[in-house]
Structures are given as C-alpha cells and as structure tokens.
C-alpha cells in the first residue's frame, strides 16, 4: 500500500468487493471534501483581510486617581509610648477622630504643669521688660533735664563772658584815658618846672604839679591792673564755659550709658519672653499631639504598632488608613519600546482580576467583561522595574467600573492602537516587529488643519 515492496497487492488481490473500500473511494465523498477545502480556503483568505486592532498588553494594579486618596500610614511627629487605642482594624473614622493616645518618653517633657510654669515665666519676664522700659523712660527724662540745665548754665556762662568782655573794653578805655591824663600831667609838670626856672612860677606850683603827676601815675597803674584783671575774668569765663560743657557732657553720657544698658537688658528680656512664648506654643501643641487623630474620613486598615506601652520614634508608622472616598484608577507598566505608542487620552481596555471576561484582543467590540479606560498620566522617568508607569482613569461614556473593586487588586490592560489587516498582523508577529508607530487622530487632524492654514 505504501509502495515499499515491488509486489503490489492491488494487482494480485481484488479489494473492490470490500465495503470499506467502497465507502472510502466513493466519488461523492471526494466532491464533498473538495468543497469543504475550497470553502475553508475562501474563508481563510477573507479572514486574512479582516481588520485587526493592534494592541499592547500589560499588567497593572488598581489605585486611586489623586495621591491624597491612596492608602496611607499615620505617623507621630514626636516620639512616645502607646497608652490607649480608641479604634479597631476595619473601623470607620471621620476626620479628627482620635485613633490612639500616647505619652512622653523624653524627660524634659515629663512635668505635667510644664505649660503653666512656662506661662508664669512669661509673665515674670514680661514684668521685667516693663520695668526696664520704665527705667529707660526715667533715664531719658533725666537726660532731657540735664540738657535743659546745661543749656541754661551755658547761657549764664556766656552772659558772664559777655560781661567780662564789656568790662575789659571799659577798663581798656579807662586805661587809655589814664595814659592820656599822665601825658597831660607830665607836660604840665615840665611846663611849670620850666616857668619856675625862669622865675615865673613859684616852687609851690611845681610841687603841686609833681604831686598831681604822681597821682596820675598811680591812677594809670590802678587802671592797668583793672584792665588786666578784666582780661583774666574773660579767660576765667571761657574756662567756666568749657567746664560746664564738659561736666554736663560727662553727666549726660553717664546717664545715656545707663539708659543704653537698661535698653540692652530690656531687649534681652524681650528676647527671652519671645523664646518662652515660642516654648509655650510648642509645649501647647505638643500636648495636642498626644492624641493621634485621623487626617481624613476612612477605614483603619492595620495597626502597625499594636502593643500597649510600646515605644516608637518620631516619624515611625503607627497605623494604616484607607480614605473612604476615592476615584478608582489603574497604574500599569509598559515596556520602553511601547512608550512612543501611548499618548494622553489613549484608549485602553481593562480586565479586573476575579471578573470573568472573554477577550479578543484584536476585536475589542466583540470582547466581554472588559471596561474602558483612558490615559491621564504618563511617567517621565523609568521605574525601578525597567518599565514606564502610566495611569488610567475610567471612560465616561463606557460601562461603569465594578464598585467592589478594591485598591491594590490586579488588572490586565490592553492598549488599542491602529487597525490593520489580519495578514499584516500575522506577518508582523512572525517577524517580531513592533506595532505601527501610532498617532491619535485628533493630533493628525490638528496638524493637517495647521498645514491648510
């Protein structure tokens, strides 16, 4: 039968009378089989020209659209020790509800009356500031009084100096007059003495003129002494003027020095008051931090620090909370080679883990169990897993996403690209080529409009 041997069975044995041979070599079966092959061939050729939507697939996770809607942990900004829990895991809490109470672990904050004592210190230092302010005002008044007194003393000394100058002028006139008188007296004496020599005057007249000359000389010496004394009074008045100015300058400088010292002490006390007020505010806020409160409405996921009396450092995670209101989204990771194919508002189909689905990746319209999504964010830098992260949000006009989907559950995403014939897609897959470089129609229309303009 396989023509291995040269002895043909059909030449020596007649097989036509067997029923199986009659059924197998019936001409009707040949015709039906040929028709079936032709039909499948035509259908295969037609299918090769049917449209096929190129796509990229990736795995993703359910997340939230806004960062403040994602699961978070609550930390304490101060170190402490857990004293009491007010909630259980799974409880719903509103914003501001107390989750747990903690106590201090640092010895500088053990005093229960620390805030009140700090307030008393602030009052004492405030009184000290007021006292320094009063001292500064008193010293300032003293400076003003000394300035006024100095002004009056200087005016008095200037008047005395002016009087001394006028007296010097008066004495200088008297001195000049005495000089004139002595000149006259000398001339009279000489003339009388000459006349007495000639016998015209008596000796008594000469003696009288000599006496008058001596009196005039005595007056000249007296006027000269007064003149010199008046000059000394002028010098003394100037010295007194300088002494008054120096004395009051010294007094005023000393008072001003005391005033500046008081001001410096007042500023120091005021700085201490400010520091104490800062400490008072910090202590008051620290007391409020003993109660760990919910930052927003949500559900308690897990108590990370669970034991009573367990200590922790500042910034350590204490409890996890999931916001009650959130907008569901999907984060998925695509290969770098597919990144140029993804654009904002790009359409994706999503299959959630646990939801049955019948998927034809190339024919999204005939798939069942997938939900529409669009790209709302594309990461600009590669993730640690070597892929780029994109964020998907629900499409408004498509089926609503299941309400039972929880944040963190898995999902499979299918990015829909360009429509091509099936034969082209098979050829691309066999050659290992990437999908066609795809640009959204909106961008293409915008570019064409710009060209037309």
C-alpha positions as CSV (number, residue, x, y, z in Angstrom):
1,X,0.0,0.0,0.0
2,X,2.9,2.3,0.8
3,X,4.7,1.0,-2.4
4,X,7.6,-0.2,-0.4
5,X,7.6,-3.5,-2.0
6,X,7.6,-4.2,-5.7
7,X,4.8,-6.7,-5.2
8,X,1.7,-4.6,-5.5
9,X,-1.3,-6.0,-3.5
10,X,-3.9,-4.4,-5.7
11,X,-2.5,-6.3,-8.7
12,X,-2.8,-9.7,-7.0
13,X,-5.8,-9.1,-4.7
14,X,-9.2,-7.6,-5.7
15,X,-10.2,-5.1,-3.0
16,X,-13.2,-3.6,-4.7
17,X,-15.6,-6.0,-3.1
18,X,-14.7,-4.8,0.4
19,X,-17.3,-2.5,2.0
20,X,-14.7,-0.1,3.4
21,X,-13.1,0.4,0.1
22,X,-16.5,1.1,-1.5
23,X,-17.2,3.8,1.1
24,X,-13.7,5.3,1.0
25,X,-13.4,5.5,-2.8
26,X,-16.9,6.8,-3.4
27,X,-16.8,9.8,-5.8
28,X,-19.4,11.7,-3.7
29,X,-17.1,11.9,-0.7
30,X,-14.4,13.3,-3.0
31,X,-16.7,16.1,-4.1
32,X,-17.9,17.0,-0.5
33,X,-14.3,17.0,0.8
34,X,-13.1,19.2,-2.1
35,X,-16.0,21.6,-1.5
36,X,-15.1,21.8,2.2
37,X,-11.5,22.6,1.5
38,X,-12.4,25.3,-1.0
39,X,-14.9,26.8,1.5
40,X,-12.3,26.9,4.3
41,X,-9.7,28.3,1.8
42,X,-12.0,31.1,0.8
43,X,-13.0,31.9,4.4
44,X,-9.3,31.9,5.4
45,X,-8.5,34.4,2.6
46,X,-11.4,36.6,3.6
47,X,-10.4,36.4,7.3
48,X,-6.8,37.5,6.4
49,X,-8.3,40.8,5.0
50,X,-10.5,41.4,8.1
51,X,-9.4,44.4,10.3
52,X,-7.4,43.7,13.4
53,X,-6.7,46.3,16.1
54,X,-3.0,46.3,17.1
55,X,-2.6,46.5,20.9
56,X,-0.1,46.4,23.7
57,X,-0.8,44.4,26.8
58,X,0.5,45.0,30.3
59,X,-0.3,44.1,33.9
60,X,-1.4,46.7,36.4
61,X,-2.8,47.4,39.8
62,X,-5.9,49.2,41.0
63,X,-5.0,52.6,42.6
64,X,-6.6,56.0,43.1
65,X,-6.6,59.0,40.8
66,X,-5.4,61.5,43.3
67,X,-2.4,60.9,45.7
68,X,-4.4,62.1,48.7
69,X,-7.0,59.3,48.1
70,X,-4.5,56.4,48.3
71,X,-3.8,54.3,51.3
72,X,-1.6,56.0,53.8
73,X,0.1,55.5,57.1
74,X,-0.3,57.8,60.1
75,X,2.9,58.8,61.9
76,X,3.6,60.8,65.0
77,X,5.8,63.9,64.8
78,X,7.1,63.2,68.3
79,X,8.5,60.1,70.0
80,X,6.3,58.5,72.6
81,X,4.7,55.4,74.1
82,X,1.3,53.9,73.2
83,X,-1.1,54.2,76.1
84,X,-4.6,53.5,74.7
85,X,-6.3,52.5,71.4
86,X,-9.7,54.0,70.5
87,X,-10.3,52.1,67.3
88,X,-10.1,48.6,65.9
89,X,-8.9,47.4,62.5
90,X,-11.7,47.9,60.0
91,X,-13.4,50.7,61.9
92,X,-14.6,53.7,60.0
93,X,-13.3,57.0,61.3
94,X,-14.1,60.6,60.4
95,X,-11.6,63.4,60.1
96,X,-10.4,64.5,63.5
97,X,-11.5,61.3,65.4
98,X,-9.0,60.1,68.0
99,X,-7.2,56.9,67.0
100,X,-4.8,56.4,69.9
101,X,-3.3,58.2,72.9
102,X,0.4,58.3,73.5
103,X,2.6,59.6,76.4
104,X,6.0,61.2,76.6
105,X,9.3,59.4,76.7
106,X,11.7,62.4,76.9
107,X,12.5,63.5,80.5
108,X,12.4,67.2,79.6
109,X,8.7,67.0,79.0
110,X,7.7,64.8,81.9
111,X,6.4,67.8,84.0
112,X,2.6,67.8,83.8
113,X,2.5,71.5,84.6
114,X,5.1,72.4,82.1
115,X,2.8,74.7,80.1
116,X,1.6,76.5,83.2
117,X,5.1,77.0,84.5
118,X,6.2,78.4,81.2
119,X,3.3,80.8,81.3
120,X,4.4,82.0,84.7
121,X,7.9,82.6,83.4
122,X,6.5,84.6,80.5
123,X,4.6,86.8,83.0
124,X,7.7,87.4,85.1
125,X,9.8,88.2,82.1
126,X,7.1,90.5,80.7
127,X,7.1,92.4,84.0
128,X,10.9,92.6,83.8
129,X,10.6,94.1,80.3
130,X,8.1,96.6,81.6
131,X,10.5,97.6,84.5
132,X,13.4,98.0,82.0
133,X,11.1,100.1,79.9
134,X,10.2,102.3,82.9
135,X,13.9,102.7,83.8
136,X,14.7,103.7,80.2
137,X,11.9,106.4,80.3
138,X,13.2,107.7,83.6
139,X,16.8,107.9,82.4
140,X,15.5,109.6,79.2
141,X,13.7,112.2,81.3
142,X,16.9,112.7,83.3
143,X,18.9,113.2,80.0
144,X,16.3,115.8,78.9
145,X,16.6,117.6,82.3
146,X,20.4,117.7,82.1
147,X,20.2,119.0,78.6
148,X,18.0,121.8,79.7
149,X,20.1,122.6,82.7
150,X,23.3,122.6,80.6
151,X,21.6,125.0,78.2
152,X,20.8,127.4,81.0
153,X,24.2,127.1,82.6
154,X,25.9,127.7,79.2
155,X,23.7,130.8,78.7
156,X,24.6,132.0,82.1
157,X,28.3,131.4,81.4
158,X,28.1,133.1,78.0
159,X,26.4,136.1,79.7
160,X,29.2,136.3,82.2
161,X,31.8,136.0,79.4
162,X,30.0,138.9,77.6
163,X,30.0,141.0,80.8
164,X,33.7,140.3,81.2
165,X,34.4,141.3,77.7
166,X,32.5,144.6,78.2
167,X,34.4,145.2,81.4
168,X,37.6,144.6,79.5
169,X,36.5,147.2,77.0
170,X,35.5,149.7,79.7
171,X,38.8,149.1,81.6
172,X,40.8,149.5,78.4
173,X,39.1,152.9,77.8
174,X,39.9,153.9,81.4
175,X,43.4,152.7,80.9
176,X,43.8,154.7,77.7
177,X,42.3,157.8,79.4
178,X,44.8,157.3,82.3
179,X,47.6,157.2,79.7
180,X,46.3,160.5,78.2
181,X,46.0,162.1,81.7
182,X,49.6,161.1,82.6
183,X,50.8,162.7,79.4
184,X,49.0,165.9,80.2
185,X,50.3,165.8,83.8
186,X,53.8,165.3,82.5
187,X,53.5,168.3,80.1
188,X,52.0,170.5,82.8
189,X,54.8,169.5,85.3
190,X,57.5,170.1,82.7
191,X,56.0,173.5,81.7
192,X,55.6,174.6,85.4
193,X,59.1,173.5,86.2
194,X,60.4,175.5,83.2
195,X,58.4,178.5,84.3
196,X,59.7,178.1,87.8
197,X,63.3,178.1,86.4
198,X,62.6,181.2,84.6
199,X,61.1,182.7,87.7
200,X,57.6,182.9,86.5
201,X,56.1,180.2,88.8
202,X,56.6,179.6,92.4
203,X,58.1,176.4,93.9
204,X,54.7,175.5,95.4
205,X,53.2,175.4,91.9
206,X,55.9,173.0,90.8
207,X,55.3,170.8,93.9
208,X,51.6,170.8,93.2
209,X,52.1,169.7,89.6
210,X,54.6,167.0,90.8
211,X,52.0,165.7,93.2
212,X,49.4,165.7,90.5
213,X,51.7,163.8,88.2
214,X,52.3,161.2,90.8
215,X,48.6,160.8,91.4
216,X,48.1,160.4,87.7
217,X,50.8,157.7,87.5
218,X,49.1,155.9,90.4
219,X,45.7,156.0,88.6
220,X,47.4,154.7,85.5
221,X,48.8,151.7,87.4
222,X,45.4,151.1,89.0
223,X,43.6,151.3,85.6
224,X,46.2,148.9,84.1
225,X,45.6,146.4,87.0
226,X,41.8,146.6,86.5
227,X,42.3,146.1,82.7
228,X,44.5,143.0,83.3
229,X,42.0,141.7,85.9
230,X,39.2,142.1,83.4
231,X,41.1,140.1,80.9
232,X,41.6,137.4,83.4
233,X,37.9,137.4,84.1
234,X,37.3,136.9,80.4
235,X,39.7,133.9,80.4
236,X,38.0,132.6,83.6
237,X,34.6,132.9,81.9
238,X,35.8,130.9,78.9
239,X,37.3,128.3,81.2
240,X,34.0,128.1,83.1
241,X,32.1,127.8,79.9
242,X,34.2,124.8,78.8
243,X,34.0,123.3,82.3
244,X,30.2,123.5,82.3
245,X,30.0,121.9,78.8
246,X,32.4,119.1,79.8
247,X,30.7,118.5,83.1
248,X,27.2,118.2,81.7
249,X,28.5,116.2,78.7
250,X,30.0,113.7,81.2
251,X,26.8,113.6,83.3
252,X,24.6,113.1,80.2
253,X,27.0,110.5,78.8
254,X,26.8,108.5,82.0
255,X,23.0,108.7,82.1
256,X,22.8,107.7,78.4
257,X,25.2,104.8,79.1
258,X,22.8,103.7,81.9
259,X,19.9,104.1,79.6
260,X,21.5,102.0,76.8
261,X,22.4,99.4,79.4
262,X,18.7,99.3,80.5
263,X,17.6,99.2,76.9
264,X,20.0,96.2,76.2
265,X,18.7,94.4,79.3
266,X,15.2,95.2,78.2
267,X,15.9,93.8,74.7
268,X,17.5,90.7,76.2
269,X,14.4,90.2,78.5
270,X,12.1,90.7,75.5
271,X,14.1,88.1,73.5
272,X,13.7,85.7,76.5
273,X,10.0,86.5,76.5
274,X,9.8,85.7,72.8
275,X,11.7,82.4,73.4
276,X,9.4,81.5,76.3
277,X,6.3,82.3,74.2
278,X,7.7,80.1,71.5
279,X,8.3,77.3,74.0
280,X,4.9,77.8,75.4
281,X,3.3,77.4,72.0
282,X,5.4,74.4,71.3
283,X,4.5,72.8,74.6
284,X,0.8,73.5,74.0
285,X,0.9,72.0,70.5
286,X,3.0,69.1,71.8
287,X,0.2,68.3,74.4
288,X,-2.3,68.2,71.5
289,X,0.0,65.7,69.6
290,X,-0.5,63.1,72.4
291,X,-3.8,62.3,70.6
292,X,-3.2,60.8,67.2
293,X,-6.2,61.8,65.0
294,X,-7.5,60.8,61.6
295,X,-6.4,63.1,58.9
296,X,-9.5,62.3,56.7
297,X,-12.5,60.1,56.6
298,X,-11.6,56.5,56.0
299,X,-11.2,52.9,57.3
300,X,-8.5,51.7,59.6
301,X,-6.5,49.1,57.7
302,X,-3.8,47.8,60.0
303,X,-2.3,48.7,63.4
304,X,1.4,48.7,62.7
305,X,2.4,49.4,66.4
306,X,-0.2,47.4,68.3
307,X,1.1,46.9,71.9
308,X,0.2,49.0,74.9
309,X,3.4,50.5,76.3
310,X,5.3,50.1,73.0
311,X,7.6,52.9,72.3
312,X,8.4,54.5,68.9
313,X,10.5,57.2,67.4
314,X,9.2,60.3,65.6
315,X,8.1,59.6,62.0
316,X,7.5,55.9,62.6
317,X,4.4,54.3,61.1
318,X,1.7,53.7,63.6
319,X,-1.5,52.7,61.7
320,X,-2.7,52.5,58.1
321,X,-5.8,54.2,56.9
322,X,-7.7,53.9,53.6
323,X,-9.8,57.0,52.6
324,X,-13.5,56.3,52.3
325,X,-14.0,58.4,49.2
326,X,-11.7,57.9,46.2
327,X,-11.7,57.9,42.4
328,X,-10.5,54.5,41.1
329,X,-7.7,54.4,38.6
330,X,-5.2,51.8,37.4
331,X,-1.5,52.1,37.2
332,X,0.1,49.8,34.6
333,X,3.7,49.4,33.4
334,X,4.6,49.3,29.7
335,X,7.9,48.4,28.0
336,X,10.1,51.2,26.8
337,X,9.6,50.1,23.2
338,X,5.9,50.7,23.5
339,X,6.2,54.2,25.2
340,X,6.0,56.2,21.9
341,X,2.7,54.4,21.1
342,X,1.0,55.7,24.2
343,X,-0.5,59.2,24.4
344,X,-2.7,61.1,26.8
345,X,-6.4,60.2,26.4
346,X,-5.3,57.0,24.6
347,X,-8.0,54.3,24.9
348,X,-7.4,51.1,26.9
349,X,-9.5,48.1,27.8
350,X,-9.2,46.7,31.3
351,X,-9.9,43.3,32.8
352,X,-10.0,43.1,36.6
353,X,-8.8,40.0,38.5
354,X,-11.8,38.0,39.7
355,X,-14.2,39.3,37.0
356,X,-14.9,36.8,34.2
357,X,-14.1,38.0,30.7
358,X,-14.0,36.8,27.1
359,X,-11.3,38.7,25.4
360,X,-10.4,39.1,21.7
361,X,-7.5,41.5,21.9
362,X,-7.7,42.4,18.2
363,X,-11.5,42.8,18.2
364,X,-12.4,44.8,21.3
365,X,-16.0,45.3,20.2
366,X,-16.8,41.6,20.5
367,X,-15.0,41.1,23.8
368,X,-17.0,40.6,27.0
369,X,-16.1,41.6,30.6
370,X,-13.6,44.4,29.8
371,X,-14.0,48.0,30.8
372,X,-13.0,51.2,29.0
373,X,-10.2,53.4,30.3
374,X,-8.1,56.3,29.1
375,X,-4.6,57.5,29.8
376,X,-4.4,60.5,32.2
377,X,-0.7,60.5,33.1
378,X,2.5,59.1,31.7
379,X,5.6,58.9,33.8
380,X,8.6,60.8,32.6
381,X,11.2,58.6,34.1
382,X,11.6,54.9,34.0
383,X,10.5,52.9,37.1
384,X,12.8,50.6,39.1
385,X,11.2,47.6,37.3
386,X,12.6,48.9,33.9
387,X,9.3,50.0,32.6
388,X,7.3,53.2,32.3
389,X,4.3,53.8,34.6
390,X,1.1,55.1,33.1
391,X,-2.2,56.0,34.9
392,X,-5.6,55.0,33.6
393,X,-8.9,56.5,34.5
394,X,-12.5,55.3,33.6
395,X,-14.1,56.5,30.4
396,X,-17.2,58.5,31.0
397,X,-19.3,57.0,28.2
398,X,-18.4,53.4,28.8
399,X,-19.6,50.9,31.4
400,X,-19.0,51.9,34.9
401,X,-16.2,50.0,36.7
402,X,-17.4,47.5,39.3
403,X,-17.9,49.0,42.8
404,X,-16.5,46.0,44.5
405,X,-13.0,46.6,43.0
406,X,-10.5,47.3,45.8
407,X,-7.4,49.4,45.7
408,X,-4.4,47.1,45.2
409,X,-6.2,44.3,43.2
410,X,-4.7,43.2,40.0
411,X,-5.7,44.1,36.4
412,X,-4.7,43.4,32.9
413,X,-4.7,46.3,30.4
414,X,-4.9,46.3,26.6
415,X,-3.9,49.4,24.8
416,X,-5.8,49.8,21.5
417,X,-3.7,51.2,18.6
418,X,-4.1,51.2,14.8
419,X,-6.4,48.9,12.7
420,X,-4.6,46.7,10.2
421,X,-5.5,43.6,8.2
422,X,-5.0,40.2,9.9
423,X,-2.4,39.2,7.3
424,X,-0.3,42.2,8.2
425,X,-0.5,41.5,11.9
426,X,0.5,37.8,11.3
427,X,3.4,38.9,9.2
428,X,4.4,41.4,11.9
429,X,4.2,38.8,14.6
430,X,6.2,36.2,12.6
431,X,9.0,38.8,12.0
432,X,8.9,40.1,15.6
433,X,8.3,43.7,14.6
434,X,6.7,46.2,17.0
435,X,3.3,47.7,16.3
436,X,3.0,50.5,13.8
437,X,4.0,53.9,15.1
438,X,0.6,55.3,16.1
439,X,-0.5,58.9,16.5
440,X,-4.1,59.8,17.6
441,X,-6.5,61.1,15.0
442,X,-7.0,64.3,16.9
443,X,-3.4,65.2,16.6
444,X,-3.3,64.2,13.0
445,X,-6.3,66.4,12.3
446,X,-4.7,69.3,14.2
447,X,-1.5,69.0,12.1
448,X,-3.5,68.9,8.9
449,X,-5.5,71.9,9.9
450,X,-2.3,73.9,10.6
451,X,-0.9,72.9,7.2
452,X,-4.1,74.1,5.5
453,X,-4.0,77.4,7.3
